[in-house]
Amino acid sequence: MEKKSTSTKLLLVDDEEDFRRATNKALSKRGFHIVEAATGEEALEIISKERPEVVLLDLKMPGLSGIETLQKIRKIEKSLPVVILTGHGSFHDALAGINLEIVDFLQKPVDIELLEARIRKFLIQKQDQPLRERSIVELMVSPSIYPRLYMDQPVTDAVEKLQRAFFREGSEEIQPPQIRSALVYDRNDNFIGLIRFPDLLKLVLPPFLEESPYSSYFTGMFLAQCKMIGKRNILELMGENVSVDINAPLMEAVHMMVKHNIVTLPVMKAGELVGVIREKDIILEIAKNLGTLEPSDSFE
Protein backbone atom coordinates (compact mmCIF):
# COMPACT_ATOMS: atom_id res chain seq x y z
CA MET A 1 0.00 0.00 0.00
CA GLU A 2 1.27 3.48 -0.85
CA LYS A 3 2.45 5.40 2.19
CA LYS A 4 0.40 8.51 2.87
CA SER A 5 2.13 11.73 3.85
CA THR A 6 1.25 12.60 7.43
CA SER A 7 3.06 13.24 10.68
CA THR A 8 0.16 12.23 12.92
CA LYS A 9 1.48 10.89 16.22
CA LEU A 10 -0.51 8.01 17.70
CA LEU A 11 -0.06 6.66 21.22
CA LEU A 12 -0.83 2.92 21.24
CA VAL A 13 -1.60 1.66 24.78
CA ASP A 14 -1.87 -2.12 25.11
CA ASP A 15 -0.26 -4.69 27.40
CA GLU A 16 -0.04 -7.31 24.61
CA GLU A 17 3.34 -6.92 22.97
CA ASP A 18 2.41 -8.93 19.87
CA PHE A 19 -0.63 -6.74 19.27
CA ARG A 20 1.40 -3.56 19.70
CA ARG A 21 4.07 -4.81 17.31
CA ALA A 22 1.61 -5.82 14.60
CA THR A 23 -0.50 -2.68 14.91
CA ASN A 24 2.57 -0.44 15.01
CA LYS A 25 3.89 -2.03 11.84
CA ALA A 26 0.57 -1.75 10.00
CA LEU A 27 -0.11 1.87 10.96
CA SER A 28 3.51 2.94 10.37
CA LYS A 29 3.20 1.69 6.80
CA ARG A 30 0.25 4.03 6.45
CA GLY A 31 2.33 7.03 7.44
CA PHE A 32 1.56 7.35 11.16
CA HIS A 33 4.20 7.88 13.84
CA ILE A 34 3.52 5.36 16.63
CA VAL A 35 4.54 5.69 20.27
CA GLU A 36 3.91 2.60 22.41
CA ALA A 37 2.92 2.16 26.05
CA ALA A 38 2.39 -1.18 27.79
CA THR A 39 0.46 0.18 30.79
CA GLY A 40 -1.88 3.00 31.70
CA GLU A 41 0.75 4.50 33.97
CA GLU A 42 3.28 4.58 31.14
CA ALA A 43 0.71 6.16 28.84
CA LEU A 44 -0.02 8.96 31.31
CA GLU A 45 3.68 9.72 31.61
CA ILE A 46 4.06 9.95 27.82
CA ILE A 47 0.98 12.17 27.49
CA SER A 48 2.29 14.57 30.14
CA LYS A 49 5.61 14.93 28.26
CA GLU A 50 4.59 14.84 24.61
CA ARG A 51 0.97 15.23 23.60
CA PRO A 52 0.01 12.68 20.91
CA GLU A 53 -2.68 13.57 18.41
CA VAL A 54 -4.66 10.38 19.04
CA VAL A 55 -4.61 7.72 21.75
CA LEU A 56 -5.49 4.08 20.93
CA LEU A 57 -6.36 2.62 24.31
CA ASP A 58 -6.92 -1.00 25.33
CA LEU A 59 -9.45 -1.64 28.11
CA LYS A 60 -8.09 -4.70 29.92
CA MET A 61 -4.60 -4.04 31.26
CA PRO A 62 -2.74 -4.85 34.49
CA GLY A 63 -2.58 -1.97 36.94
CA LEU A 64 -4.74 0.87 35.67
CA SER A 65 -7.59 -0.39 33.50
CA GLY A 66 -8.44 1.35 30.25
CA ILE A 67 -11.36 3.23 31.81
CA GLU A 68 -9.25 4.28 34.81
CA THR A 69 -6.52 5.46 32.45
CA LEU A 70 -9.08 7.37 30.42
CA GLN A 71 -10.40 9.06 33.55
CA LYS A 72 -6.87 10.27 34.36
CA ILE A 73 -6.28 11.33 30.75
CA ARG A 74 -9.34 13.55 30.96
CA LYS A 75 -7.83 15.32 33.98
CA ILE A 76 -4.72 16.07 31.92
CA GLU A 77 -6.20 16.59 28.46
CA LYS A 78 -9.92 17.38 28.16
CA SER A 79 -10.03 17.18 24.36
CA LEU A 80 -7.40 14.57 23.46
CA PRO A 81 -9.04 12.16 20.97
CA VAL A 82 -9.16 8.65 22.44
CA VAL A 83 -10.20 5.49 20.57
CA ILE A 84 -10.94 2.46 22.72
CA LEU A 85 -9.75 -0.85 21.28
CA THR A 86 -10.94 -3.93 23.11
CA GLY A 87 -11.41 -7.65 22.75
CA HIS A 88 -13.26 -7.82 26.05
CA GLY A 89 -15.66 -4.92 25.72
CA SER A 90 -19.03 -4.75 27.44
CA PHE A 91 -22.02 -2.44 27.30
CA HIS A 92 -20.90 -0.76 30.53
CA ASP A 93 -17.37 -0.24 29.16
CA ALA A 94 -18.77 1.38 26.02
CA LEU A 95 -21.11 3.58 28.04
CA ALA A 96 -18.31 4.64 30.40
CA GLY A 97 -16.09 5.49 27.42
CA ILE A 98 -18.83 7.54 25.77
CA ASN A 99 -19.41 9.45 29.01
CA LEU A 100 -15.67 10.16 29.07
CA GLU A 101 -15.91 11.52 25.51
CA ILE A 102 -14.06 8.96 23.43
CA VAL A 103 -14.18 9.50 19.68
CA ASP A 104 -14.68 5.81 18.82
CA PHE A 105 -15.00 2.30 20.26
CA LEU A 106 -13.69 -0.60 18.17
CA GLN A 107 -13.64 -4.31 18.94
CA LYS A 108 -10.56 -6.47 18.43
CA PRO A 109 -9.40 -7.90 16.13
CA VAL A 110 -9.30 -4.46 14.58
CA ASP A 111 -9.57 -3.96 10.84
CA ILE A 112 -6.54 -1.71 10.19
CA GLU A 113 -8.09 -0.08 7.14
CA LEU A 114 -11.21 0.75 9.13
CA LEU A 115 -9.09 2.11 11.98
CA GLU A 116 -7.08 4.25 9.58
CA ALA A 117 -10.27 5.57 7.98
CA ARG A 118 -11.73 6.50 11.36
CA ILE A 119 -8.54 8.29 12.45
CA ARG A 120 -8.28 10.25 9.21
CA LYS A 121 -11.96 11.14 9.35
CA PHE A 122 -11.82 12.91 12.68
CA LEU A 123 -8.33 14.38 12.19
CA ILE A 124 -7.92 15.24 8.52
CA GLN A 125 -11.56 16.20 8.10
CA LYS A 126 -11.54 17.91 11.49
CA GLN A 127 -14.38 15.70 12.73
CA ASP A 128 -12.82 15.11 16.12
CA GLN A 129 -15.98 15.51 18.17
CA PRO A 130 -16.59 12.85 20.83
CA LEU A 131 -19.13 10.13 20.25
CA ARG A 132 -22.60 11.58 20.77
CA GLU A 133 -25.93 9.86 20.81
CA ARG A 134 -28.44 11.62 18.61
CA SER A 135 -31.71 12.67 20.18
CA ILE A 136 -35.28 11.75 19.36
CA VAL A 137 -35.87 15.23 17.98
CA GLU A 138 -32.99 14.73 15.51
CA LEU A 139 -34.39 11.42 14.23
CA MET A 140 -38.14 12.02 14.22
CA VAL A 141 -40.08 13.08 11.13
CA SER A 142 -42.86 15.64 10.87
CA PRO A 143 -46.43 14.39 11.50
CA SER A 144 -47.45 16.26 8.35
CA ILE A 145 -46.24 13.40 6.12
CA TYR A 146 -48.94 11.10 7.55
CA PRO A 147 -52.63 10.93 6.58
CA ARG A 148 -55.04 12.36 9.15
CA LEU A 149 -58.24 10.66 10.30
CA TYR A 150 -60.97 11.18 12.89
CA MET A 151 -61.78 8.43 15.34
CA ASP A 152 -65.47 8.31 14.38
CA GLN A 153 -64.81 7.82 10.67
CA PRO A 154 -65.59 4.40 9.17
CA VAL A 155 -62.89 1.82 8.57
CA THR A 156 -63.29 2.31 4.82
CA ASP A 157 -61.86 5.83 5.19
CA ALA A 158 -58.77 4.48 6.95
CA VAL A 159 -58.22 1.83 4.30
CA GLU A 160 -58.64 4.38 1.51
CA LYS A 161 -56.19 6.89 3.00
CA LEU A 162 -53.55 4.31 3.85
CA GLN A 163 -53.90 2.79 0.39
CA ARG A 164 -53.34 6.18 -1.25
CA ALA A 165 -50.32 6.90 0.96
CA PHE A 166 -48.73 3.49 0.50
CA PHE A 167 -49.28 3.01 -3.23
CA ARG A 168 -48.85 5.27 -6.19
CA GLU A 169 -52.23 6.48 -7.38
CA GLY A 170 -53.70 4.21 -10.04
CA SER A 171 -51.10 1.46 -9.60
CA GLU A 172 -49.84 -1.15 -7.19
CA GLU A 173 -46.36 0.36 -7.04
CA ILE A 174 -45.26 1.24 -3.51
CA GLN A 175 -44.90 4.98 -2.93
CA PRO A 176 -41.59 6.08 -1.37
CA PRO A 177 -41.36 6.79 1.50
CA GLN A 178 -43.68 3.99 2.57
CA ILE A 179 -46.43 5.39 4.79
CA ARG A 180 -47.84 2.58 6.88
CA SER A 181 -49.60 4.60 9.56
CA ALA A 182 -52.20 7.36 9.91
CA LEU A 183 -52.80 9.94 12.65
CA VAL A 184 -56.11 9.72 14.52
CA TYR A 185 -57.78 12.72 16.19
CA ASP A 186 -61.05 13.42 17.95
CA ARG A 187 -63.39 16.12 16.64
CA ASN A 188 -61.73 18.67 18.92
CA ASP A 189 -58.46 17.98 17.11
CA ASN A 190 -56.87 16.25 20.09
CA PHE A 191 -54.40 13.57 19.02
CA ILE A 192 -55.67 10.10 19.95
CA GLY A 193 -53.00 7.84 18.50
CA LEU A 194 -51.69 6.10 15.39
CA ILE A 195 -53.46 3.49 13.33
CA ARG A 196 -51.06 1.12 11.57
CA PHE A 197 -51.29 -1.56 8.88
CA PRO A 198 -51.22 -4.40 11.46
CA ASP A 199 -54.36 -2.88 13.05
CA LEU A 200 -56.16 -3.43 9.75
CA LEU A 201 -54.95 -7.02 9.62
CA LYS A 202 -56.31 -7.69 13.10
CA LEU A 203 -59.66 -6.29 12.03
CA VAL A 204 -60.19 -9.01 9.42
CA LEU A 205 -59.78 -11.76 12.00
CA PRO A 206 -63.24 -12.96 13.15
CA PRO A 207 -63.57 -12.78 16.97
CA PHE A 208 -64.06 -16.53 17.28
CA LEU A 209 -60.59 -17.16 15.82
CA GLU A 210 -59.00 -15.13 18.59
CA GLU A 211 -61.17 -16.57 21.37
CA SER A 212 -61.02 -20.29 20.52
CA PRO A 213 -57.88 -22.41 20.95
CA TYR A 214 -59.26 -24.77 18.28
CA SER A 215 -59.40 -22.69 15.11
CA SER A 216 -60.61 -23.91 11.74
CA TYR A 217 -59.96 -22.12 8.47
CA PHE A 218 -61.73 -22.34 5.14
CA THR A 219 -61.93 -20.48 1.86
CA GLY A 220 -64.25 -17.50 1.98
CA MET A 221 -63.58 -16.50 5.60
CA PHE A 222 -61.36 -13.56 4.65
CA LEU A 223 -63.82 -12.17 2.08
CA ALA A 224 -66.78 -12.55 4.42
CA GLN A 225 -65.00 -10.67 7.21
CA CYS A 226 -63.98 -7.85 4.85
CA LYS A 227 -67.65 -7.38 4.00
CA MET A 228 -68.53 -7.16 7.68
CA ILE A 229 -66.06 -4.51 8.88
CA GLY A 230 -66.76 -1.54 6.60
CA LYS A 231 -69.17 0.26 8.94
CA ARG A 232 -67.05 -0.13 12.05
CA ASN A 233 -65.31 3.07 13.14
CA ILE A 234 -61.61 3.76 13.35
CA LEU A 235 -61.58 3.94 17.14
CA GLU A 236 -62.40 0.22 17.23
CA LEU A 237 -59.16 -0.51 15.37
CA MET A 238 -56.89 1.23 17.77
CA GLY A 239 -54.98 -0.48 20.52
CA GLU A 240 -53.16 1.14 23.41
CA ASN A 241 -51.98 4.68 22.70
CA VAL A 242 -48.21 4.38 23.11
CA SER A 243 -46.03 7.49 22.80
CA VAL A 244 -42.69 8.90 23.95
CA ASP A 245 -41.74 12.31 25.29
CA ILE A 246 -39.54 14.44 23.04
CA ASN A 247 -36.90 14.77 25.77
CA ALA A 248 -36.68 11.03 26.54
CA PRO A 249 -33.41 9.17 25.79
CA LEU A 250 -33.39 7.39 22.44
CA MET A 251 -33.19 3.99 24.17
CA GLU A 252 -36.61 4.60 25.75
CA ALA A 253 -38.15 4.97 22.31
CA VAL A 254 -36.41 1.81 21.07
CA HIS A 255 -37.57 -0.14 24.13
CA MET A 256 -41.18 0.96 23.63
CA MET A 257 -41.13 0.02 19.94
CA VAL A 258 -39.76 -3.44 20.72
CA LYS A 259 -42.04 -4.02 23.71
CA HIS A 260 -45.20 -3.07 21.83
CA ASN A 261 -44.06 -4.48 18.46
CA ILE A 262 -44.65 -1.23 16.57
CA VAL A 263 -42.71 0.42 13.75
CA THR A 264 -43.90 4.01 14.31
CA LEU A 265 -43.99 5.83 17.65
CA PRO A 266 -45.65 9.22 18.28
CA VAL A 267 -43.41 11.85 19.88
CA MET A 268 -45.18 14.19 22.31
CA LYS A 269 -44.33 17.56 23.84
CA ALA A 270 -46.56 18.99 26.58
CA GLY A 271 -49.43 16.79 25.40
CA GLU A 272 -49.10 17.76 21.72
CA LEU A 273 -47.95 15.55 18.85
CA VAL A 274 -44.71 17.01 17.46
CA GLY A 275 -43.22 14.12 15.49
CA VAL A 276 -43.07 10.42 14.69
CA ILE A 277 -40.01 8.24 15.14
CA ARG A 278 -39.84 5.30 12.76
CA GLU A 279 -38.22 1.88 12.77
CA LYS A 280 -36.31 2.69 9.57
CA ASP A 281 -34.73 5.77 11.16
CA ILE A 282 -33.56 3.67 14.10
CA ILE A 283 -32.07 1.07 11.72
CA LEU A 284 -30.25 3.79 9.78
CA GLU A 285 -28.87 5.16 13.05
CA ILE A 286 -27.64 1.67 14.01
CA ALA A 287 -25.85 1.43 10.65
CA LYS A 288 -24.34 4.89 11.12
CA ASN A 289 -23.04 4.02 14.59
CA LEU A 290 -21.56 0.76 13.31
CA GLY A 291 -19.77 2.67 10.57
CA THR A 292 -21.47 0.73 7.78
CA LEU A 293 -23.65 3.56 6.45
CA GLU A 294 -22.36 5.48 3.46
CA PRO A 295 -23.50 9.09 2.97
CA SER A 296 -25.59 8.07 -0.05
CA ASP A 297 -27.31 5.16 1.70
CA SER A 298 -31.03 5.46 2.25
CA PHE A 299 -34.07 3.28 2.74
CA GLU A 300 -36.33 5.65 0.81
N, C-alpha and C positions, 0 to 999 in steps of 0.2 A: 504494500500500500504506500502511496506517495506521502511523504512527510509534510505535514501542514506547518506553515510558519506561525509560531506563537511562542510566547515566553511564559505562558500561564504556569504558575507554581501550584502544585497540588500536594497536600499533606495526606498521605495514606496511613491510616492508623488501624493496625490489625495485628493480633498476636501470632497469627499463623505465618511463619516465614515463607513457606512455599507459595501461599496466596499473594503475599507482598511481592515476592520475586516475579511471579508470572504477571501480575497486574502492572507492576512497575515497567516491565519489559514491553508489554502491549501498549500502555499509554505513552511511554517514551517514544516508541516508533511513530506515534501520532503527533509528536511535537510538544508534549507536555514535559515540564521539569518536575520530577517526583522527589519528594522528601518523605522518608519512612519513619514511622514510630511504632514500636511494638507494644506500648502500653499507653493508657490515658495520661499517666503522669508525664511520660516522655513527650507526648503530644502537647500538653499544656506548656511545657518548658520551651518547645520549639515555637509555639504560637507567640509566646511572650517576647521572644528574641527576634523572630522574623515572620511577619504576618504572611501566611500563604493566601492565595486567592480563593481556593476551595479546599475544604476538608472532606475526605472520604473516611467515614468513621464506622468501624465494626461495633456491634452491640455487646457481644459476649467476650469479655477479656478478663484476665486475672487482675486483681487490684480494683481500680476504678472501672466500673462498667461503662458501656457506651453512653447510656443516659446520664450517668453521674459525670462523665467527662463533658458531655454536652452542656450540662448545667453549669459547670465551671467555665467552659468556653464562653457562655453567654455573659458571665460576669466580667470577662476580659474583653470580648469582642461581641457587641450586640448584633452586628449585621454581617458577620462572617458567614458566607454560604457553607452549609454543612449538608452533605449527602450521607444518609445512613445506608450502610451495606450490611446485610445480615442473612445468615442461613438459619437463624433460630428466632426469627421475628414473630411477634404476637400482636394482637389487636392493641393491647395496652402499651406495647413498645411504640407502635406506630402513632398512637394517640399522644403519648408523651413527647415523641419527637416533633409532631405537628405543633403541640402547645409550646415547644421550645424553638419554633420557627425554623425547622429544617427546610431545605429547598426541594428535597426529594427523598424517597424511601425505596430502595431496590433490594430485591431478594437475591441471595447467592444461589447457584453460580450466576455471576453477572455477565450479561452480554456486553462485551467491550464496546462494540459499535453503538449500542443503545446508550451506554454510559457516556461515551464521547459526545453523542448527539445531545444528551441532556446538559452536559457541562457547557458545550458551546452555545446552547440555546439561551441559558440564563447568564452567560458571560458576554459572548460576542454580540448577542442580540439585546443585551442589557435587560434581560428578563430574570433578574435575580431576586424577585420577590419570594418570600417564604410560601410554602404550601398553604393554601387557603380554601376552606370549604365554601362553595357558593351557596347562596341563600335561596329560600323558596321564591322570594320576589324576583330573583335573577332568572329562575328557571320557568316560572309560571307563564302561561299565555293569557291573553285578554279574553274575558267571557264573550266579547262581541263576535268571536268566530263561531260560536255555537248557536244553533236554532233556539228559539224561545217559545215556551208553551205555558198554558195555564192549567192548573191542576184539575179543573172541571171540564176540560175539553175531552172529547172522545178519543179512544185509542187510535182510531183511524187517522186523526190529525198527527199524532206522534209518529206513526208509521210513515205517513206521507212526508213529514219534515225530515226525518232521519234518512229516508230513501233519497230525497233530493240532495241532502248534504253529503251522503256517502257515495252516490253515483253521479256520473255526469248526466245532465238532463238528456233524456231521449236515448240513453244507451245503458249498458250494464258495465261500463268501464268505471273503475273506482276513481273517485275524485281526490286528488292530493290537495291538502293533507286530509287523511281519512278522519271524518267526523263521526264518532260512534256514540255520541252523547247529546242530550239536549237539556237546556235549563228549564226548570219548572218554577212558576211563580203562582201566588194567589192573586185574586183580583185587586188587591191593594198594592200589588207589585212588590210584595215581600218574597224573597228567595226561599223556596221550599226544599230544593234539592236537585240532583241530576237524575235523569232517566237514561239508561244505557241499553245497548243492544241485548245484553243478557237478560234484562228485565222483560223484553219482548219475548224472548225464548221461553222464559218461565210462564208467561201468560198463555202460551199454547199448550201447556201441560194440563190435562183435565185434573181436577182436584182428587179424584179417586186414585190416580197414579201416584200422587204424592203421599196419600194417606194409607194405602194398602201395601204391605210387604210382599204381596203376591200379585205382581203386575202382569197383565196380558196385553199384547200389542197386535193390532191388525190394520190392514190397509183401509184408509178412509178416516182414521182417527184424527190425523193432523188437519185434514180439510174440514172435518166437522167442527173441530175446536176453533179454527180460524173464523168460521161463519158465526160462532157464538160470542166472540169477544169484541166485536166492532163497537157496540154501544157502551161498553164499560168505560169509565173515565180514567184519566191518566194517573190520578192519585192512587188508584188501586194497583198500579204497576210498581209503585215506588216502595223500596225497602227502607231501611234505617237511613236517616240523613246523616252521613258521615262527612266531616269537613276538618280542616286544619287552620290554625291561626297563622297569619302572615309572618309573625315573628317567631314561630316555632322552629327548632332545628330541623334540618333536612331529614335526618334519620326518623323523626316523628312521622313525617309524611310517608316515608317509605314503609315504616312499620304498619301504618294504618292501611295502606294500599295492599300490603301482603295479608294482613289479618282479615280484611274484609273482601279480599279477592276482587279488587276493582282496578281499573286502568286509568281512571280520571278521578281527581280529588278536588273538590271546591276549596278555594282559599278565601278565608274570611278576615275582615278587619272591622272591629267594632260592630259586629252583626251584619255587615254588608258584604256581598260577594264582590271580590276585587280581582280574582283570577282563577285559573284552573291549572293544576299541575298534572302532567300526563306521564304515563308509563314510558313512552318513547323518549321523553326528555330526561328521565332518570337513567335509562339505558345509555343514552348518548353521554351523560355525565360520567357514568361508570367507564365507558370507553375512553373518555378524555383523561380521567384520572389514572387509567392503566397505561396511558401513552399510546394507545392503538388507534386513536381517532385522528385522521388527517383533516386539515382545514376544510377540504372540499366535501368531506363525508356528510351525509344527511340521510334521514329516513323519509324525507318528504317524497 
